[in-house]
Amino acid sequence: MEELEKRISFKDGKAYIKGKNIPVEKILELLGEGKTFDDILKMYPELERDDIKAALLFAKETIEDLIDSGYIQA
């Protein structure tokens, strides 16, 4: 969680990579399309590998929270 606080911020109800104005959603979308970490780093040279890892961790923790709250069932 500490890593997320260092790398993720929120604006207008969306999660962003802190200080880089890149939505976490966009990183996840690119990964879902089959882009590699290296592909994404070439597209967004301001990102660091740990930013992409933080986006994945954010998604994981969000899903866990939704399951734990009973909002979705696993």
Secondary structure as GFF3:
##gff-version 3
##sequence-region A 1 74
A	DSSP	alpha_helix	2	7	.	.	.	ID=ss1
A	DSSP	beta_strand	8	11	.	.	.	ID=ss2
A	DSSP	beta_strand	14	17	.	.	.	ID=ss3
A	DSSP	beta_strand	22	23	.	.	.	ID=ss4
A	DSSP	alpha_helix	24	32	.	.	.	ID=ss5
A	DSSP	alpha_helix	37	43	.	.	.	ID=ss6
A	DSSP	alpha_helix	49	68	.	.	.	ID=ss7
###
